[in-house]
Amino acid sequence: MLEKGRLNEFTLNPQAFVTAVAKQINRALRNIVVNGIKYEQIEGKYYEMRLFEKDDLEEYLNRLYQVQSEDNRTPYDYISIDSEMERDMAKKLDNHENVRFYCKLPRWFVIPTPIGDYNPDWPLSLNTKRNFTWFAKPNTAMKATTAAIWKI
């Protein structure tokens, strides 16, 4: 401030001056970050930049289940599906009268247990005589257990 002879501007309105200086510093920082990026080719490998192609987009959209219920039983409008068994599970949860809440958890979500981390797929809350929350994992090994939910 002293070198540029702008100290008097600071004394007139310190808040406005600090805000203006902060904007300039952030602008300069963004330019350094953007201009400082350098891509180097790794031997035998390259990075591809392209827009989605029709097939890529259709494949992604086919892995989504559009929620049909409108009663806020899930926080999502679309659910990412990994298999037809999960698609079937989402449809059943979406339409079952005893389902109070459900969602599909991201892959990174784990629950620590004494025998290792547990990665549940679907937390459920059901309206039953014994209101409870259930974690379901719709895979072949859990097919019978998951099917038991519909009998409650």
Secondary structure as a PSIPRED ss2 file (coil, helix, strand):
# PSIPRED VFORMAT (PSIPRED V4.0)

   1 M C   1.000  0.000  0.000
   2 L C   1.000  0.000  0.000
   3 E C   1.000  0.000  0.000
   4 K C   1.000  0.000  0.000
   5 G C   1.000  0.000  0.000
   6 R C   1.000  0.000  0.000
   7 L H   0.000  1.000  0.000
   8 N H   0.000  1.000  0.000
   9 E H   0.000  1.000  0.000
  10 F H   0.000  1.000  0.000
  11 T H   0.000  1.000  0.000
  12 L H   0.000  1.000  0.000
  13 N C   1.000  0.000  0.000
  14 P H   0.000  1.000  0.000
  15 Q H   0.000  1.000  0.000
  16 A H   0.000  1.000  0.000
  17 F H   0.000  1.000  0.000
  18 V H   0.000  1.000  0.000
  19 T H   0.000  1.000  0.000
  20 A H   0.000  1.000  0.000
  21 V H   0.000  1.000  0.000
  22 A H   0.000  1.000  0.000
  23 K H   0.000  1.000  0.000
  24 Q H   0.000  1.000  0.000
  25 I H   0.000  1.000  0.000
  26 N H   0.000  1.000  0.000
  27 R H   0.000  1.000  0.000
  28 A H   0.000  1.000  0.000
  29 L H   0.000  1.000  0.000
  30 R H   0.000  1.000  0.000
  31 N H   0.000  1.000  0.000
  32 I H   0.000  1.000  0.000
  33 V H   0.000  1.000  0.000
  34 V H   0.000  1.000  0.000
  35 N H   0.000  1.000  0.000
  36 G C   1.000  0.000  0.000
  37 I C   1.000  0.000  0.000
  38 K C   1.000  0.000  0.000
  39 Y C   1.000  0.000  0.000
  40 E C   1.000  0.000  0.000
  41 Q C   1.000  0.000  0.000
  42 I C   1.000  0.000  0.000
  43 E C   1.000  0.000  0.000
  44 G C   1.000  0.000  0.000
  45 K C   1.000  0.000  0.000
  46 Y C   1.000  0.000  0.000
  47 Y C   1.000  0.000  0.000
  48 E C   1.000  0.000  0.000
  49 M C   1.000  0.000  0.000
  50 R C   1.000  0.000  0.000
  51 L C   1.000  0.000  0.000
  52 F C   1.000  0.000  0.000
  53 E C   1.000  0.000  0.000
  54 K H   0.000  1.000  0.000
  55 D H   0.000  1.000  0.000
  56 D H   0.000  1.000  0.000
  57 L H   0.000  1.000  0.000
  58 E H   0.000  1.000  0.000
  59 E H   0.000  1.000  0.000
  60 Y H   0.000  1.000  0.000
  61 L H   0.000  1.000  0.000
  62 N H   0.000  1.000  0.000
  63 R C   1.000  0.000  0.000
  64 L E   0.000  0.000  1.000
  65 Y E   0.000  0.000  1.000
  66 Q E   0.000  0.000  1.000
  67 V C   1.000  0.000  0.000
  68 Q C   1.000  0.000  0.000
  69 S C   1.000  0.000  0.000
  70 E C   1.000  0.000  0.000
  71 D C   1.000  0.000  0.000
  72 N C   1.000  0.000  0.000
  73 R C   1.000  0.000  0.000
  74 T C   1.000  0.000  0.000
  75 P C   1.000  0.000  0.000
  76 Y C   1.000  0.000  0.000
  77 D C   1.000  0.000  0.000
  78 Y E   0.000  0.000  1.000
  79 I E   0.000  0.000  1.000
  80 S E   0.000  0.000  1.000
  81 I C   1.000  0.000  0.000
  82 D C   1.000  0.000  0.000
  83 S C   1.000  0.000  0.000
  84 E H   0.000  1.000  0.000
  85 M H   0.000  1.000  0.000
  86 E H   0.000  1.000  0.000
  87 R H   0.000  1.000  0.000
  88 D H   0.000  1.000  0.000
  89 M H   0.000  1.000  0.000
  90 A H   0.000  1.000  0.000
  91 K H   0.000  1.000  0.000
  92 K H   0.000  1.000  0.000
  93 L H   0.000  1.000  0.000
  94 D H   0.000  1.000  0.000
  95 N H   0.000  1.000  0.000
  96 H C   1.000  0.000  0.000
  97 E C   1.000  0.000  0.000
  98 N C   1.000  0.000  0.000
  99 V E   0.000  0.000  1.000
 100 R E   0.000  0.000  1.000
 101 F E   0.000  0.000  1.000
 102 Y E   0.000  0.000  1.000
 103 C C   1.000  0.000  0.000
 104 K C   1.000  0.000  0.000
 105 L C   1.000  0.000  0.000
 106 P C   1.000  0.000  0.000
 107 R C   1.000  0.000  0.000
 108 W C   1.000  0.000  0.000
 109 F C   1.000  0.000  0.000
 110 V C   1.000  0.000  0.000
 111 I E   0.000  0.000  1.000
 112 P E   0.000  0.000  1.000
 113 T E   0.000  0.000  1.000
 114 P C   1.000  0.000  0.000
 115 I C   1.000  0.000  0.000
 116 G E   0.000  0.000  1.000
 117 D E   0.000  0.000  1.000
 118 Y E   0.000  0.000  1.000
 119 N C   1.000  0.000  0.000
 120 P C   1.000  0.000  0.000
 121 D C   1.000  0.000  0.000
 122 W E   0.000  0.000  1.000
 123 P E   0.000  0.000  1.000
 124 L E   0.000  0.000  1.000
 125 S E   0.000  0.000  1.000
 126 L E   0.000  0.000  1.000
 127 N C   1.000  0.000  0.000
 128 T C   1.000  0.000  0.000
 129 K C   1.000  0.000  0.000
 130 R C   1.000  0.000  0.000
 131 N C   1.000  0.000  0.000
 132 F E   0.000  0.000  1.000
 133 T E   0.000  0.000  1.000
 134 W E   0.000  0.000  1.000
 135 F E   0.000  0.000  1.000
 136 A E   0.000  0.000  1.000
 137 K C   1.000  0.000  0.000
 138 P C   1.000  0.000  0.000
 139 N C   1.000  0.000  0.000
 140 T H   0.000  1.000  0.000
 141 A H   0.000  1.000  0.000
 142 M H   0.000  1.000  0.000
 143 K H   0.000  1.000  0.000
 144 A H   0.000  1.000  0.000
 145 T H   0.000  1.000  0.000
 146 T H   0.000  1.000  0.000
 147 A H   0.000  1.000  0.000
 148 A H   0.000  1.000  0.000
 149 I H   0.000  1.000  0.000
 150 W C   1.000  0.000  0.000
 151 K C   1.000  0.000  0.000
 152 I C   1.000  0.000  0.000
